[in-house]
Amino acid sequence: MGVRIRLVRMGLKRNPIYNITVSDNKRGLNKKPIEVIGTYDAHSKPLPGAPDMKLKEVHLDFARARYWLGVGAQPSDTVTSLFRKFGIMPTPSPPTPKK
């Protein structure tokens, strides 16, 4: 059983909100997931007090994300970049140049 952590699109037209879900790799995207561990609002909102800065909302259960990574769940590319921003996954070290 391959378990994936991926984004599932929810929300309205031109206003997407994504659920960060843990689901079986063999099941489709619209099937019921094993667990929903967070949400990601991709629509930028202005930061209060600084209207020139934009903010994207992410709500994530860090403990459950670490648990699923620990038992072998494979995150998608987008979820991997989100996890690296939050420090859940280590950033890859730059390659060393060959002589």
C-alpha positions in Angstrom: 0.0 0.0 0.0 1.6 3.3 -1.1 0.5 6.3 0.9 0.8 9.8 -0.5 0.5 13.2 1.0 -1.0 15.5 -1.6 -3.2 18.6 -2.2 -6.9 18.1 -3.1 -8.6 21.2 -4.6 -11.7 22.5 -2.9 -13.3 25.9 -2.8 -15.0 28.1 -5.5 -14.1 29.0 -9.0 -11.0 31.3 -9.2 -10.7 31.0 -5.4 -9.0 27.6 -4.7 -8.5 26.2 -1.3 -6.6 23.0 -1.0 -6.8 20.2 1.6 -3.5 18.6 2.5 -4.6 15.0 2.6 -3.1 11.6 3.3 -4.5 9.0 0.9 -3.9 5.6 -0.6 -1.9 5.9 -3.9 -4.2 3.4 -5.7 -7.4 5.4 -4.9 -8.6 8.4 -7.0 -8.3 12.0 -5.9 -12.0 12.3 -5.3 -12.3 9.3 -2.9 -12.3 9.7 0.8 -8.8 10.2 2.2 -7.2 8.4 5.1 -6.8 11.7 7.0 -6.9 15.5 6.3 -3.9 17.1 8.0 -4.3 20.7 7.0 -5.5 23.3 4.5 -3.6 25.7 2.1 -5.2 28.8 0.8 -3.4 29.7 -2.4 -5.1 33.0 -2.8 -2.9 35.8 -1.5 -4.3 38.3 1.0 -2.8 41.6 2.0 -1.0 41.6 5.3 -2.8 43.8 7.9 -0.8 47.0 8.4 1.4 46.4 5.3 -0.9 46.3 2.2 2.1 45.8 -0.2 3.0 42.5 1.4 0.9 39.4 0.5 0.1 36.4 2.8 -0.9 32.9 2.0 -2.7 30.9 4.8 -1.6 27.4 5.7 -3.1 25.5 8.6 -1.2 22.3 9.2 -1.0 19.7 12.0 2.7 19.4 12.4 2.6 16.3 14.6 0.5 14.3 12.2 2.6 15.4 9.2 5.8 14.2 10.9 4.0 11.0 11.9 3.0 10.2 8.3 6.4 11.0 7.0 7.9 8.7 9.6 5.8 5.8 8.6 6.8 6.2 4.9 4.2 8.4 3.3 5.5 10.1 0.1 4.7 13.8 -0.3 4.0 15.3 -3.7 6.3 17.9 -5.0 4.2 20.9 -3.9 3.7 19.4 -0.4 7.4 18.8 -0.2 8.1 22.5 -0.9 5.5 23.5 1.7 7.0 21.1 4.3 10.5 22.5 3.6 9.3 26.0 4.2 7.9 25.0 7.6 11.0 23.0 8.5 9.3 19.6 8.6 11.6 18.2 5.9 15.2 19.2 5.6 16.3 21.3 2.6 18.6 19.4 0.3 22.2 20.4 0.5 23.8 21.9 -2.7 25.9 19.5 -4.7 29.6 19.7 -4.2 31.6 20.6 -7.3 33.9 18.0 -8.8 37.6 18.8 -9.3 
